[in-house]
Amino acid sequence: MSNSYRPGQAVHWHWRDGTARGRIAQRFERRVQRTIKDATVVRNGSPRDPAYLIEQDGDDLVLKLGSELSAA
């Protein structure tokens, strides 16, 4: 279920021709905007499909919707 991820939980998602991985840092049930690597990223989180800020190795951040993620 896309709204069941919690901070610290490992997740993965499809990225280009492979899979990317990370850990949930924050959950948002509303519109959220972050500047990541000089690019503005927006996700329209909701109670049914929250947005998640994800930490990857090397301190990289990613903003994804729960519907884009799978538990690792």
C-alpha positions as CSV (number, residue, x, y, z in Angstrom):
1,M,0.0,0.0,0.0
2,S,1.5,3.3,-1.0
3,N,0.7,5.2,2.2
4,S,2.3,2.6,4.6
5,Y,5.9,3.7,4.4
6,R,7.5,5.1,7.6
7,P,10.7,7.1,8.3
8,G,13.7,4.8,8.2
9,Q,12.1,2.2,6.0
10,A,14.0,1.1,2.9
11,V,12.3,1.5,-0.4
12,H,13.1,1.2,-4.1
13,W,11.8,2.6,-7.4
14,H,12.4,2.3,-11.1
15,W,15.0,4.6,-12.4
16,R,16.1,4.7,-16.0
17,D,17.0,1.1,-16.9
18,G,17.4,-0.1,-13.3
19,T,16.3,0.4,-9.7
20,A,17.2,3.1,-7.2
21,R,17.1,2.6,-3.4
22,G,16.9,4.8,-0.3
23,R,15.3,5.3,3.1
24,I,12.3,7.3,3.9
25,A,13.2,10.6,5.7
26,Q,9.8,12.4,5.8
27,R,6.2,11.8,4.7
28,F,3.9,14.5,3.4
29,E,0.1,14.3,2.9
30,R,0.0,17.7,1.1
31,R,1.8,19.5,-1.7
32,V,5.5,19.6,-1.1
33,Q,8.3,21.5,-2.9
34,R,12.0,21.0,-2.4
35,T,15.1,22.2,-4.2
36,I,17.3,19.2,-4.9
37,K,20.5,19.6,-6.8
38,D,19.5,23.1,-8.0
39,A,16.2,21.8,-9.4
40,T,12.7,22.5,-7.9
41,V,10.8,19.3,-7.4
42,V,7.1,19.3,-6.5
43,R,4.9,16.4,-5.5
44,N,1.2,16.6,-4.7
45,G,1.0,14.3,-1.8
46,S,-2.4,13.4,-0.3
47,P,-3.7,11.0,2.4
48,R,-4.3,8.4,-0.3
49,D,-0.9,8.9,-2.0
50,P,1.6,10.7,0.3
51,A,4.8,12.2,-1.0
52,Y,8.0,11.0,0.6
53,L,11.4,12.6,0.9
54,I,14.0,9.8,0.5
55,E,17.7,9.8,1.5
56,Q,20.0,7.9,-0.8
57,D,23.6,6.9,-0.2
58,G,25.9,9.8,-0.4
59,D,23.3,12.2,1.2
60,D,21.4,12.6,-2.1
61,L,17.7,13.4,-1.6
62,V,14.7,12.3,-3.8
63,L,11.1,13.3,-3.6
64,K,8.6,10.6,-4.7
65,L,5.0,9.7,-4.4
66,G,4.1,6.5,-2.5
67,S,2.6,5.1,-5.8
68,E,6.1,5.3,-7.3
69,L,7.7,3.2,-4.5
70,S,8.0,-0.4,-3.4
71,A,9.3,-1.8,-0.1
72,A,12.9,-3.0,-0.3
